[in-house]
């Protein structure tokens, strides 16, 4: 298990991107950021581009991505749909044999109605985990060519909802529960980073909980659902306590950017991070809002998920 011990960091839980990136000079380096044209993905691309990095943003909605990113000369958009394995493979082929310094698996969906993607996978598991799993595997040769490559996988506090449901991960034999499915996919993102880091010498991999942020990720939730969860008041405004706890999209990108660039994390690959720090390991029945549960950072679960995912791609 990765050493989930927080570090002594010089900021509070809401630092801005420039604060955590320090003097990092990314000129001449290359990144791929999925979902890099909206929400925290856009803020991630914006911060990396400002430091001179060339960024490729694979997008299902090419026109939407190009419209959002047209101000950045060092950002290019390419076609890819994480729900379509053929499109993922084509994107990787088109990327070619160039070195890849940074892969940020940022895109995702949250609590949609039951949908099937690929060969019948539940969509949140299929898009949030399997699409990114295949993308990373296809790009491993390029990552290995870089001097000090990193991979960042966007997980979530929602990993606490569910470990991997080994008995029925695709909800084929049990009633679909959208929040359980989302939680399982976020556990999968954390386990993926842990397994990748342990398997690939020379590649540092991290998983990230960006924090509570209002973005397009909530598009599948009704106003009533958000009110019931305490995120909104009946009039659609945000409660003051939620305002104080939630982050801006830029602040939400900061943990990703810290994991992507910070020298503080050398030797700490495989960890789950939050608030621009390594998260503490908490009991599996902990009801707080911080820390990582054991099932999301277990070496055994990570290895099992990797093998299971390989089997799904082969079947």
N, C-alpha and C positions, 0 to 999 in steps of 0.2 A: 504494500500500500504506500502511495506517495506520502511524504511527510507533510501533513496538513497542519503546519505550524505557522501562524501569522508572523510576518516580519515587522521590524520597527520602521514604519514608513512616516515621512514628514508631512502628511496631509490628513484631512478629515475624510469622511466617507463620500464626499462629493467634489473631488478635484476636477478642474477643467483639463482638457487634452494637453495644452501646452505645459501645464504643471507637471504632468507625469511623464511627458516625453523628453523634458529637459533639453539638452543640446543635441539630441539625435539628428544626424545628417543621413538622410536616406537616398541621396542622389546616386543614380546609377543602379539602384535596386528595383526589384520587380515584385508586385503583389497581385494576387487574385482575391477579390472580395465579393462573395455571393450576397445578393440583396443589397448591393452597395449604392442604390439609388433612392432609398427612402429611409426614414427613421434613423436609428443609430448606425445603420450601414452607411448612409450618406455622410453622417458626421465622421465616421471612421475614414472614409475615402477622402473627405475634405482635409482632415488633419494629416494624413499620409501624403497627399498630393502637395500640401504646403511645405513639406520637408523634402520635396524633390523626387519622390518615388513615382515610378510609372505603374499605373494600376489598370488591370483588366477587370471589368465588371460583367460577368455573365448574367444575362437577363432573359426572363420569359417574355417580358413586355419591352421589346427593344426600343420602340418609340418613346415610351414613358421614361426609360433609363436615359436615352440620349437627350431628351428634353431637360431632365434633372441635372445632367452632368455636363452640359455643353460649355459651361464656363471654365472647365479644367482642360488645359492643353495636354496634360500628361495622363489623361484617363481615356481609355477606349472601352467600348461596349461590344459584347459578342453575344450571339444567340445561345441560350441553354435553358432547359426546363428540368429542374431536379426531379420532377415526377416522370420524366421520359428518359429511361436509361440510355437509349440510343443517342439522344441529344447530349447527354453527359459525356458519353464516349467520343462523340464527334467534337465537342468543345476541346477535350483533352488532346485529341489528334491534331486539331487545328493549332493548338498552342505549340505543339512541336517539341523540340528537344532543348528549348531555351532553359537556362537556370531559373528557378523560382525561389525567391528569398522568403516569401511570406504567403501563406494561404489562410484566409479568414473565412471560415464556414459560418456565415452570419445569417443567411436567409432562413426563413421558417414560416410555419403556419401555426395558429393556435385555435383550438376548440371549434373546428368546423363541424358540420353534420358529417355523418359517416360517409366516407368516399373511399374508393379503392384505386390504387395507382400501381404501375408496374404489373407484375403478374398476380395482382390481387391483394397487395399489402394495404393495411389500414393507412390512410394518407399521411397522418402525422408521423408515424414510424417510417413510412416510405420516403417522405420528403425531408423531414428534419434529420433523420439518421441515414437511411440507406442511400439516398441521393448523394449526400455528402461523403458517405463511406466510399462509394464507387468513385466519385470525383477525386478524392484524396489518393486512392489506390492508383488511379490512372495517371496522376501527376507525381507519383513518388520518384520516377526517374529524374524529373526536373528539379524536385526538391533536393534530391541527393547531390545534384550538381552545384548547388549554391554553397557559399562558404559557411554560413551559420543559419540554416533555414529554421523557420518556426511555423507551427500550425496552431491556430486558435479556433476552438469550437464553442459556439454560443450555446450554453446550457441555461439553466434558470433555477430560481428558488423552487419552482414547481417540481423539480426532481424529487422533492420530499413527498409528493403525492403517491408515487408508485415506483417500486423497483421494476426490473424487467419481468414481465408476466410470462415466464417460461412455459406455462401450461397452455397459454392462448394469447400470444403477443399480437395477433392480427384481429382479435375479437371475432373469430369465426364460430366459436361455440358458446360465447357468453354475450350478454347484452352490452352494446357499445356505450361506454361512458366517456364523454369527450374530454373531461378533465383528467381522468385516469390515463387515457391515451396520450394526452399532452405530457403529463408527468413522466410516463414511461419513455417518451421520445427524448425528454430532457435528461433523464438518467442515462439514456443511451449515448447522448452527446458527450457527457462527462466520462463515461467508461471508454468511449472511443478514443478520446484524447489520452487517457491513461494507458491504454493498450498500445497506441501508436508510439508514444514516447518510449515505452519499454521495448518495443520491437525494433525501432529504428535508431541505431547509434548515429549521432550527429544531427538528429532532428529533435528540437524541443517542441513539445506539444502541451497545450494548456486548455482547460475549459473555463468558461467565464459565465458568471451570473451578472448581467449588466445593471440590475436594479429595477425598481418599479418605474416605468416610464410610459406615458401615453403616446402611442404611435399607431400606425396602420395595422399593427399586429392584432389590435382589438376589434378588427372589422367584422369578425364573426359573432361578436357579442352584442346583444341588444342593450339599449339603455337600461331596461329593467334588470338585466343580469348584472350590469355594472353598479347599479344602485344597491342590489342585494349583496354584492361583495364589498360594499362600503367605499367604492372608488368614486362614485358620483352622488350628489344630492338629487332629490326628486326633480329639482328645476334644471338639472344638467350641469350645474357647477360642481367644482371639486371641493370636498371638505377641507378645511384648513389643515387638519392633521395629515391628510393624504398629501396635500401640497408640500408640507414640510418633509414628508418621507420620500416622496417620489423625486426623481431626477429629471433634468432636462435631457433631450436626446444627446446633446454634446457630452454632458456628464456621464450618461449611460455608455457612451463610446469609450470613455477614459480607461476602463478596466481592460477592454480589448486592446487598446493602444499601449497600455502598460505591459501587457503580456507580449505584445508584438515587438517591443523595442527595449524594454528595461534590462540593464545589466544586473539588476538586483535578483533576477530570476535565473541566472546562470546556475546550473546544478540543481534546479528545483523543478525539472520537467515532470509533467504528468499531474500536476496539482490542479485543484478546482479553486478559482479565485473569485473574489467579490470585493467591491469597494476599493479597488486598486491595492489589493493585498491578497495573500494566501488565506483562504477561509479556514476557520477552525473546524475540526471534526466534532460533531455534536451527536448525542444519543439519538437513536432512531425514533424515539417518541418525543423528541424535543418539539415544542410548539411555537418557538420563536421565529424570527424573520431572518436570522443570520446563521451561517455555518452550513456544513455539508454532512449529509447522512452517509453511513458506512456503505450502503449498497451502491452509491454513486462513485466510490473511490476504492472499491475492492479489486485487488489484482485478479482474483479468481473469476469474479463476475466480468471483468474487462476482457480476460482471455476467452471466456465462454462466449461473450457477445461477438468478439472478433471472428471466432470460428463459425458461429451461427450465421453471421452476416456473409461470410465467404460462401457458406452453403446455400444461402438464399440466392446469391448471384449465380451460383453454378447450376441451380435447379431450373 
